[in-house]
């Protein structure tokens, strides 16, 4: 009893079926390899980006430390300059009070940015309300 492959497989013989399954198998393998390669590339790029961020943060920290040293030197220069016209302890007190007042004003100004009214997202809320209305009208 010979099997008629033309009626079973729609006109294709066993070699054509094998080649189709082989092609599908290769396609799946190629897609898997492509996915692995893309994932490896993404990991490598992320590692490089993270390294760049670390270097940037370290550079900013060193820059901030140098800037702080410069600012402290300017404060000392201001104290020494005022000490020429008044007592040194009074010069240090005047500069210290002035810096304290400036720092307090800056902190109060920054604190206002954390108040609930400053943190509201009015445009986003309005847009979401409009979107909800559009969806409600269409359903």
C-alpha positions in Angstrom: 0.0 0.0 0.0 1.7 3.1 -1.2 0.7 6.4 0.3 -0.3 9.1 -2.0 1.4 12.2 -0.7 -0.3 14.5 -3.1 -3.7 13.9 -1.6 -2.5 14.0 2.0 -0.3 17.1 1.9 -2.1 19.1 -0.7 0.3 18.4 -3.5 3.5 18.5 -1.5 5.8 15.5 -1.0 7.7 14.6 2.2 10.8 16.6 1.3 8.7 19.8 0.9 7.1 19.3 4.3 10.4 18.7 5.9 11.8 21.8 4.3 8.8 23.9 5.4 9.2 22.7 9.0 13.0 23.2 8.7 12.3 26.8 7.5 10.0 27.4 10.5 12.5 25.9 12.8 15.3 28.1 11.4 13.0 31.1 11.6 12.3 30.5 15.2 16.0 29.9 15.9 16.9 33.1 14.1 14.3 35.1 15.9 15.6 33.7 19.2 19.2 34.6 18.3 18.1 38.1 17.2 16.3 38.6 20.5 19.3 37.4 22.5 21.6 39.7 20.5 19.4 42.7 20.9 19.1 42.0 24.6 22.9 41.7 24.9 23.3 45.0 23.0 20.8 46.7 25.3 22.6 45.4 28.4 25.9 46.6 27.1 24.5 50.0 26.2 22.9 50.3 29.6 26.1 49.3 31.4 28.0 52.0 29.4 25.3 54.6 30.2 25.4 53.7 33.9 29.1 54.0 33.9 28.8 57.5 32.3 26.3 58.5 34.9 28.6 57.3 37.7 31.5 59.3 36.2 29.2 62.4 35.9 28.0 62.1 39.5 31.6 61.8 40.7 32.6 64.8 38.7 29.8 66.8 40.0 30.6 65.8 43.6 34.2 66.9 43.2 33.1 70.1 41.5 30.7 70.9 44.4 33.4 70.3 46.9 35.8 72.7 45.1 33.0 75.2 44.8 32.3 74.9 48.5 35.9 75.5 49.3 35.9 78.6 47.1 32.8 79.9 48.7 34.3 79.4 52.2 37.4 81.2 51.1 35.3 84.1 50.0 33.5 84.2 53.3 36.9 84.2 55.1 38.0 87.1 52.8 34.9 89.0 53.6 35.5 88.5 57.3 39.1 89.6 57.0 38.1 92.6 54.9 35.6 93.7 57.5 38.1 93.1 60.3 40.1 96.0 58.9 37.3 98.5 59.8 35.9 96.8 62.9 36.7 94.2 65.5 37.4 90.7 64.0 34.8 89.0 66.1 32.2 91.6 65.0 33.2 91.1 61.3 32.7 87.4 61.7 29.3 88.0 63.4 28.1 90.4 60.7 29.1 88.0 57.8 27.6 85.0 59.7 24.3 86.8 60.3 24.2 88.0 56.7 24.8 84.5 55.3 22.2 83.1 57.8 19.5 85.5 56.6 20.3 84.8 52.9 20.2 81.0 53.6 16.9 81.3 55.5 15.3 83.3 52.7 16.5 80.8 50.1 15.2 77.9 52.1 11.8 79.5 52.6 11.6 80.2 48.8 12.5 76.6 48.0 10.0 75.3 50.6 7.1 77.0 48.8 7.8 74.8 45.8 6.8 71.7 47.9 3.4 73.1 48.9 0.4 71.2 47.6 -0.7 74.1 45.4 2.7 74.1 43.7 2.6 70.4 43.1 -0.8 70.2 41.5 -0.9 69.0 38.0 -3.8 71.1 36.7 -3.1 70.7 33.0 -2.9 66.9 33.4 -6.1 66.7 35.4 -7.9 68.9 32.9 -6.7 66.7 30.0 -7.7 63.5 31.8 -11.2 64.9 32.5 -11.5 65.8 28.8 -10.4 62.3 27.8 -12.9 60.7 30.2 -15.7 62.9 28.8 -14.8 61.8 25.2 -14.7 58.2 26.2 -18.0 58.5 28.1 -19.7 60.1 25.1 -18.5 57.4 22.7 -19.7 54.5 24.8 
